[in-house]
């Protein structure tokens, strides 16, 4: 079993969130490879981490994650890849815990940000994002959605498509007030085999997410795309993030790529 490691909307980067000291208790989970992922097949193991090969800041990767049912190949080794560790930690240990009453756990979102989540049998819910520290050099971020949004609906099955509008009534982004919305368009669009360095996963489910942040009054909207590959009991085994305002859902240039490290 591997710990769930999901982050959405935040920038990429090396995990900086401190893990709790006690050794984590890992729940039992054995993939049955039935082509769908239930909540029980995405267990949350607090304090456990998973290793990933991650592209360094500023480096792009050429990828092919298109199609619907196929073999996806992301197995090319890169000398400049970093090896990072990501995993969930309990929300109650964070400075912003009181701001997210429904939240359960936090996953490092990179770029100095954390994603705040909770999970039940219906969905994996994103409550918002916050900066690691209460007073970082670049300014505090605290984005609380008026209502948590489902970023994965259970069971995760090929063909599922949904959209959600998340209201941000009183956010702070990089130290500045922000009022607006985040629009999420999510589709589970493909199942097949994923080849990574030294390991293959089959069947994986491909999840594509398009997020557009729009200020309430004036300003410019900003969109980003993300493609994830999920496998039962492991959670995310690969992720590619697009450049800003990428029009193609099957983009071929990734601003950030990370892959499960065996």
URUR-V375285 format. One record per pair of residues at least 6 apart in sequence whose C-alpha atoms are under 7 Angstrom apart, sorted by the first residue. I is the first residue (numbers start at 1). J is the second residue. D is the distance in Angstrom with one decimal. If there is no record, write none. Layout:
# URUR-V375285
I|J|D  I|J|D
This chain:
# URUR-V375285
1|28|6.5  1|29|5.6  1|233|5.7  1|234|6.1  2|50|6.6  2|233|6.3  2|234|4.7  3|43|6.8  3|44|5.9  3|45|5.3  3|48|5.9  3|49|6.2  3|50|6.4  3|87|6.1  3|234|6.5  4|42|6.2  4|43|6.5  4|44|5.8  4|87|6.4  4|88|6.8  4|234|6.5  4|235|5.0  4|236|6.9  5|86|6.2  5|87|5.2  5|88|6.6  5|107|6.6  5|235|6.6  5|236|6.1  6|107|6.6  6|236|6.7  7|107|6.3  7|108|6.9  7|109|5.2  7|115|5.9  9|211|6.8  10|109|5.1  10|110|6.4  10|113|6.4  11|109|6.3  11|110|5.3  11|111|5.1  12|109|6.3  12|110|4.3  12|111|5.7  12|256|6.7  13|110|3.9  13|111|5.3  14|84|6.1  14|110|5.9  15|84|6.6  15|85|6.3  15|86|6.1  15|108|5.7  15|110|6.2  17|108|6.2  17|132|6.9  19|47|5.5  19|89|6.5  20|47|5.7  24|45|6.6  24|46|6.1  24|47|5.3  24|48|5.7  25|45|6.6  26|45|5.6  27|43|6.8  27|45|6.8  29|41|6.4  29|233|5.6  30|233|6.5  31|232|5.2  31|233|6.0  33|203|6.4  35|157|6.9  35|203|6.3  36|155|6.1  36|156|5.5  36|157|4.9  37|154|6.9  37|155|5.2  37|156|4.9  37|157|6.9  37|232|5.8  38|154|5.4  38|155|4.4  38|156|6.5  39|120|6.9  39|121|5.4  39|154|6.1  39|155|6.9  41|232|5.4  41|233|4.7  42|232|6.8  42|233|5.3  42|234|7.0  42|235|5.8  43|233|6.8  45|88|6.8  46|88|5.4  46|89|5.0  46|90|6.4  47|87|6.6  47|88|6.2  47|89|5.4  48|87|5.7  48|88|7.0  49|85|5.6  49|86|5.0  49|87|4.3  50|85|5.3  50|86|5.4  50|87|6.2  51|83|6.5  51|84|5.6  51|85|4.5  51|86|6.6  51|260|6.3  51|261|5.2  52|83|5.6  52|84|5.4  52|85|6.3  52|258|6.0  52|259|5.2  52|260|4.5  52|261|4.6  53|81|5.8  53|82|5.6  53|83|4.7  53|84|6.6  53|258|5.3  53|259|5.2  53|260|6.3  53|261|5.7  54|81|5.3  54|82|5.0  54|83|6.1  54|84|6.8  54|257|5.8  54|258|4.2  54|259|6.6  55|81|4.9  55|82|6.2  55|256|5.8  55|257|5.5  55|258|6.4  56|80|7.0  56|81|6.2  56|82|6.4  59|255|6.7  60|253|6.5  60|254|5.5  60|255|4.8  60|256|6.4  61|253|5.7  61|254|5.1  61|255|6.7  61|257|7.0  62|252|5.6  62|253|4.8  62|254|6.3  63|252|4.9  63|253|6.2  63|254|6.9  64|252|5.7  65|72|6.2  65|250|6.3  66|250|5.1  68|189|6.0  68|190|4.0  68|191|6.5  69|190|5.2  69|191|5.1  69|192|5.3  70|192|5.0  70|193|6.6  71|192|5.7  71|193|4.7  71|194|5.9  72|193|6.1  72|194|4.8  72|195|6.2  73|194|6.0  73|195|4.8  73|196|6.7  74|195|5.7  74|196|5.2  75|195|5.6  75|196|4.0  75|197|4.4  76|197|6.6  77|197|6.6  86|108|6.8  87|107|6.0  88|105|6.0  88|106|5.4  88|107|4.9  89|105|5.5  89|106|5.3  89|107|6.7  90|104|6.2  90|105|4.5  90|106|6.2  91|97|5.7  91|103|6.7  91|104|5.5  91|105|4.5  91|106|5.6  95|134|6.7  100|127|6.8  102|118|6.9  103|116|6.2  103|117|5.4  103|118|5.0  103|127|6.4  104|117|6.0  104|118|4.8  105|116|6.0  105|117|5.5  105|118|6.2  106|114|6.3  106|115|5.6  106|116|4.7  106|117|6.1  107|114|5.7  107|115|5.4  107|116|6.8  108|114|4.6  108|115|6.3  109|115|5.7  112|131|5.6  112|132|5.6  113|129|6.6  113|130|5.5  113|131|4.3  113|132|5.5  114|129|5.5  114|130|5.3  114|131|6.0  114|132|6.1  115|128|6.2  115|129|4.6  115|130|6.8  116|126|6.0  116|127|5.4  116|128|5.5  116|129|5.8  117|125|5.5  117|126|4.6  117|127|5.5  118|124|6.2  118|125|5.3  118|126|6.7  119|125|5.8  121|154|6.7  122|153|6.1  122|154|5.3  123|150|5.7  123|152|5.5  123|153|4.3  123|154|5.3  124|150|5.7  124|151|5.9  124|152|5.1  124|153|6.5  125|148|5.9  125|149|5.3  125|150|4.5  125|151|5.9  126|148|5.5  126|149|5.4  126|150|6.4  126|151|6.5  127|144|6.3  127|145|5.9  127|148|4.5  127|149|6.7  128|143|5.3  128|144|4.7  128|145|5.6  129|142|6.0  129|143|5.2  129|144|6.8  130|141|5.1  130|142|4.4  130|143|6.2  131|140|5.9  131|141|5.0  131|142|6.7  134|140|6.0  138|174|5.9  139|174|4.3  139|175|4.1  140|172|6.9  140|173|6.6  140|174|5.2  140|175|4.7  141|172|5.1  141|173|4.4  141|174|5.2  141|175|6.2  142|171|5.8  142|172|5.0  142|173|6.5  143|168|6.8  143|171|4.6  143|172|6.1  144|168|6.3  144|171|6.4  145|166|6.0  145|167|5.6  145|168|5.1  146|167|5.5  146|168|6.2  146|169|6.7  147|166|6.9  149|164|6.9  149|166|6.7  157|188|6.6  158|188|5.1  158|189|5.6  158|190|5.8  158|191|6.6  158|205|6.7  159|188|5.4  159|189|5.5  160|187|5.7  160|188|5.2  161|186|5.8  161|187|4.3  161|188|6.4  162|185|6.1  162|186|5.5  162|187|6.5  163|184|5.5  163|185|4.4  163|186|6.1  164|183|5.9  164|184|5.1  164|185|6.7  165|181|6.7  165|182|6.0  165|183|4.6  165|184|6.3  166|181|5.5  166|182|5.1  166|183|6.1  167|180|6.3  167|181|4.7  167|182|6.7  168|179|5.5  168|180|5.2  168|181|5.4  169|179|5.2  169|180|6.6  170|178|6.3  170|179|5.5  171|177|5.9  171|178|4.8  171|179|5.9  172|178|5.3  179|215|6.0  179|216|5.7  180|214|5.6  180|215|4.2  180|216|4.3  181|213|5.8  181|214|5.3  181|215|6.5  182|211|6.5  182|212|5.5  182|213|4.4  182|214|6.4  183|211|5.5  183|212|5.1  183|213|6.5  184|209|6.7  184|210|5.7  184|211|4.7  184|212|6.8  185|209|5.7  185|210|5.1  185|211|6.6  186|208|5.7  186|209|4.5  186|210|6.5  187|207|5.8  187|208|5.4  187|209|6.7  188|205|6.9  188|206|5.7  188|207|4.5  188|208|6.4  189|206|5.7  189|207|6.3  190|205|6.0  190|206|5.3  191|203|6.1  191|204|5.5  191|205|4.7  191|206|6.2  192|202|6.1  192|203|4.9  192|204|5.5  192|205|7.0  193|200|7.0  193|201|5.8  193|202|4.5  193|203|5.4  193|204|6.1  194|200|5.7  194|201|5.3  194|202|6.5  194|204|6.6  195|201|6.7  196|259|6.9  198|262|6.7  199|262|6.9  204|229|6.0  204|230|5.4  204|231|5.0  205|229|5.5  205|230|5.3  205|231|6.7  206|227|6.9  206|228|5.7  206|229|4.7  206|230|6.6  207|227|5.7  207|228|5.1  207|229|6.3  208|226|5.7  208|227|4.5  208|228|6.4  209|225|5.7  209|226|5.1  209|227|6.4  210|224|5.8  210|225|4.4  210|226|6.4  211|223|5.5  211|224|5.5  211|225|6.4  212|221|6.5  212|222|5.5  212|223|4.1  212|224|6.6  213|221|5.5  213|222|5.3  213|223|6.4  214|220|6.8  214|221|4.4  214|222|6.8  215|221|6.7  222|244|6.9  222|245|6.3  223|244|5.9  223|245|4.6  224|242|6.1  224|243|6.6  224|244|5.2  224|245|5.6  224|246|6.5  225|241|5.9  225|242|5.2  225|246|6.8  225|249|6.9  226|240|5.7  226|241|4.5  226|242|6.2  227|239|5.6  227|240|5.2  227|241|6.5  228|236|6.6  228|238|5.8  228|239|4.4  228|240|6.6  229|236|5.8  229|237|5.8  229|238|5.2  229|239|6.4  230|236|4.6  230|237|5.8  231|237|6.7  237|259|5.9  237|260|4.9  238|258|5.7  238|259|4.3  238|260|6.0  239|257|5.8  239|258|5.4  239|259|6.6  240|254|5.8  240|256|5.8  240|257|4.5  240|258|6.6  241|254|5.5  241|255|5.7  241|256|5.2  241|257|6.5  242|251|6.8  242|253|6.7  242|254|4.9  242|255|5.2  243|254|6.7  243|255|5.3
